[in-house]
Amino acid sequence: MRNFIVLMFILTCALCPNLYAAPALQRFEEIAQPDGTIIKVRQQGDEFQHWTETKSGYTILHNPKTKYWDYAEPDANGRLKASGYRAMPQGFVPSHISPRLKPPRNKALELYRQKSLNKTYQERQKGKSLSFPAALAPSVQLAAVGDWTPIPIAGERKLLLVRINFSDRNLVTTPAQWESTVFSPTNKSVTRYYADNSFSSLRVSPATHSQPGNPAGILTVSIAAPHPYPGGDRDPNESYATEPGILNLALAQAATFVDFSSFDADHNGTLEQSELSLYFIYAGYEASDSSDKFPSVWAHAWGGPGVTAAGLHVTDWALNGELNSAGRQQTMGIIAHELGHALCGLPDLYDTSYTNAGMGIFSLMAAGSWGADSSEDAGATPTALDLWSRQYLGWATAAEPGPVTTITIHPSLSAPDSGYILQTPVSESEYYLVENRRPAGWDLGAKYALGANWQGGLLLTHIDTTAGTAGSNDINNFTATGGRQGVSPVQASTAICDMFLADCWGSAPALFYAGNNSAWRPLDAPNSNFYDGTPTDFSLTGISLPGTAMTGDWSTTPVPLLPVIDDFESGDFSRLPWLSNGDSSWEVTDSGYHSVYAAGAPTIADSQSATLQTTVSTEIPGYVSFRYAVDSEFAYDFLIFFIDGVEKGRWSGSTNWSRAAYTLETGTHTLTWTYKKDSSEFSGLDTAWIDDLSFPARYELNVLLTGNGNVTPDVGTLVWTGSTGSATYDNGTVVSLTAHADPNSIFNDWEGACSGSGTCEVTMDAAKNVSAIFAASPAPTVTTGAASAISTSGATLNANVNANNSDSVVSFEYGTDTGYGTTIAPSPETASGTTDTAVSVTLTGLNPGETYHFRVVSTNMSGTTYGDDSNFTVLKLDQSLTAITFLPAALAVNGTTTASAAATSGLAVTLTSTTTDTCTISGSTVTGLSAGICTIVANQVGDSNYNAATPISQNITVGKANQSLAEITFTHPILPLNGFTTASTTASSGLDVTWFSFTPTVCTVANDNTINGIAPGTCTITANQIGDTNYNAAPPISQDIPVVKVYVYDGYETTAADALFALQMAIGKRAVDMSADLAPLINRIPAPDGKVTAADALVILRKAVGLW
């Protein structure tokens, strides 16, 4: 069975599971060697790379053969093994064994864990569960743009905590204890933690089940499998071999009491974190809390295929051990941390490369998961989420202060907008956050690292959203981000400990407050600049004492920087009195900050140092500043700067060129830079550099005059001796010199420290010499400008004239070609001085549409200057059109009318139709084509003197035409009973005619105009034409036709001719077409010989004339 589980794990790992881990407690505890010797050790790392370390920093391993803890050493494959040398307090450590050894990191499993975080991130992007309390609803701030763009998360999340008994280890805590730890609404619990940090936006609630004796959200199962980690060192590469099998056994039992299908809201066969979060408690100990308690498991959040609950896929889960190192129930901090990953998609904010502490105690997602108030177990009071995490989840709306103001910062969890965001248009991805961290509420847990007397202060956090990758877990990995961690505290002081070292979770002086460090500016240490040294100009000064409403003076006023005094571009140390001493000498290298050279530390051995020193004298207070870069073993080999023997700053690791600045009072000072190595190891180029040193100084400015003129400065006063003026200025003073020529002279240019002919601007970063060159005035300099105020009869001529400091007479020449022909004086008529004089004159009486040429002419004592030719065209006259009229005013289809319009210029007007389906126009005659609106447009395009007129239009309605119907005719003049005839007529419009019978009891009419006699009498037929879009309805007309009956009897005999004659007489006709008129009647007589009786004929006659 165990081999099968291992095989299944190997298969599932190949399908990319996802892992998150909890950081080690890093608390020193005593463990006993088999001989009773006590050594102090602590756990280091996380689930993917953990080790046990002595107080002196040496990694130790439990030797399974001897049962002793030995110092670790690497084997041939780079893995750690027991060296055989026992770890002893103050004991001997062989020289070949190095401190700070780490086992290989499980990179494969670490890559797997990205999927879960990325999946949570993608679910949040889809906008799931985005309902917010009123405090957050108005504006969920998305902060600066970057890879880690905030996406809000809110709503209810169901949590099921499954407690697992193993065949070799049973739980010792109760379900009620875990209900209180996780779900209590009033005590410290996971539910309350997320309610407080999200301002009730996220609600963690218990999942329902039916297991007796266990409260909602808590299940207890017992599985037929041993604890997977019974004791001894664990190889992180094999730590999870049995986990999917164990969880499947636990979930199979849980399915008896839980309807897992009811949580699969989207019915996709998978239980996602937004539907149900599964958390497991293993009987035994929590490994991140203890070094030598077994069985134990290291808390983690994991995900991947192969785990199911009642047939549903479980892709993500989290777990931890039941007990801490004291044998008491494990506290809530670990669970809150792991759910920060699983529920919220937050990354770890401790440094997962273990180079430094990351956010340390100041965030749940770092060491804050181990927070505890005085006398509590670690993790009982996890500290609040940092402002970046809350902003990333949409739970905070950091305010942006104005340019200059006093800001008030309330405690972090007092309101969603209690913190501030400090950002600048220089960068969309790099900014700072400010929050007030107080020993109250969840932040009482910070006392675990900061001490029982901690009072609070301002936490400044440096954010770089380009660090790491959204949906991954590397934003604070110092190695992966190249040293630019995404969420990093700005430490006000490192006097107690430095969070950039792995051993320091933070200290009270790391926060800003009065009496510690109450100022944060571009030139302070730490400074407010970006990682690459770009100044933000952020200044927060006068920070108050810790309290519930801390204040500070905020501004973005740039701090002036002094010019560089020594940039080592001489290629040596000749500029200042430099001295190098120690184990080796500094040298000038070709690794300069902005140019070629810099001062570089030499190559030195372990435990050696090298110092570069100079002495400077200052007459005024100011700043000493310099650029520095370091490439060394982080936290162990340092570049250290001193002023008069007092340390001001130290740097290590891989640090790109940055700027440091410190105040320097009046007097003589010794500036010292020391590069110092520890006793072992090296990293990078193992050196440091400095460049661009500046400090307060004073320098002399000398100005030499050549020709007739003088020079004045904007700062200070020049003292003249003959043609040379001198003044002394502070280092960095910017002096603007202005040259003034005498009459009939001009200023040519500057020489020496300035060039050109404008204002000479000199930065006094050294002694400077400047020459001002004057000469006799030349002929005027002229520029013909463009004409302005051009009208239909005039224009204004413009030009600029520089008299070159010699009075000059000015005129304009103009005409219709470049021969000009007319001269006119402008205003003013005379130009003087050394700058351009604007001259102009207004011309009148010009011809509309005519093009004119002109130029400016000016004469002084040195000669005459003619300007370039310019030209302009007089504006044309405007014209307009009168309204279009129609005669007659009415127009019908097929009718005509006459349109007319006129232009004020008298020019001919063109008329067109824009509705050619409705009407056409030829000349001025408009013809109606169809009923509707006819639009006629009038145009006049202008000529050489007139602009085109604005077109006008006029509508006229084309009405319908009348129509009539011709008289109705029938194909037969009489209509026999049950016989037929056809009626016909036509409409003058040519449209189809409709028919109906006015005597429907006598006759009917069909759609094909056929009339059917249905009863004797007079048949009246009516014709209609109702019109269409172009014709009115025609007046209806009617026509009568008789309907006659025919009866045939046996008896009397007569000829058909007699009956015909009788009928002719009866109806008054003398000429009858036999076939057309009487054939229908005769054919009704059934006599075989064509004969009828007289009685029959008489009956026929009577019936025909309507007597019967």
Buried (B, 14 or more C-beta within 10 A) or exposed (E): EEEEBBEBBEEBBEEBBBBBBBBBBBBBBEBEBEEEBEBEBBBBBBBBBBBBBBEEEBBBBBBEEEEBBBBBBBEEEEEBBBBEBBBBEEBEBEEEBBBBBBBBBBEBBBBBBBBBBBBBBEBBEEEBBBEBEEBBEEEBBBBBEBBBBBBBBBBEBBBBBBBBBBEEBEBEBBBEBBBBBBBBEEEBBBBBBBBBBBBBBBBBBBBBBEBEEBBBBBBBBBBEBBBBBEEEBBEBBEBBBBBBBBBBBBBBBBBEBBEBBEBBEEEEEBBBBBBBBBBBBBBBBBBBBBBBBBBBBBBBBBBBBBBBBBEBBBBBBBBBBBBBBEEBBBBBBBBBBBBBBBBBBBBBBBBBBBBBBBBBBBBBBBBBBBBBBEEBBBBBBBBBBBBBBBBBBBBBBBBEBEEEEEBEBBBBBBEBBBBBBBBBEEBBBBBBBBBBBBBBBBBBBBBBBBBEEBBBBBBBBBBBBBBBBBBBBBBBBBBBBEBBBBBBBBBBBBEEBBBBBBBBBBBBBBBBBBEBBBBBBBBBBBBBBBBEBEBBBBBBEEBBBBBEEBBBBBBBEEBEBBBBBBBBBEEEBEBBEBBBBBBBBBBBBEBBBEEEBBBBBBEBEEEBBBBBBBBBEBEEEBBBBBBBBBBBBBBBBBBBBBBBEEEBBBBBBBBBBBBBBBEBEEEEBEBBBBBBBBEEBBBBBBBBBBBBBBBBBBBEBBBBBEBBBBBEBEBEEBEEEEEBBEBBBBBBBBBEBBBEBBEBBBBBBBBBBBEEEEEBEBBBBBEBBBBBBBBBBBBBBBBBBEBEEBBBBBBBBBBBBBBBBBBBBBBBBBEBEEEBEEEEEBEEEBBBBBEBBEBBBBBEEBEBBEEBBBBBBBBBEBEEBEBEEBBBBBBBBBBEBEEBBBEEEEBBBEBBBEBBBBBBBEBEBEBBBEBEEBBBBEEBEBBBBBBBEBBBBBBBEBEEBBBEBEEBBBEBBBBBBBBEBEEBEBEBEBBBBEBBBBBBBBBBBEBEBBBBBBBEEBBBBEEEBBBBBBBBBBBBBBBBBEBBEBBBBBEBBEBBBBBBBBEBBEEBBBBBEBBBBBBBEBBEEEEBEEEEBBEBBBEEBEBEEEBBBBBBBBBBBBBBBBEE
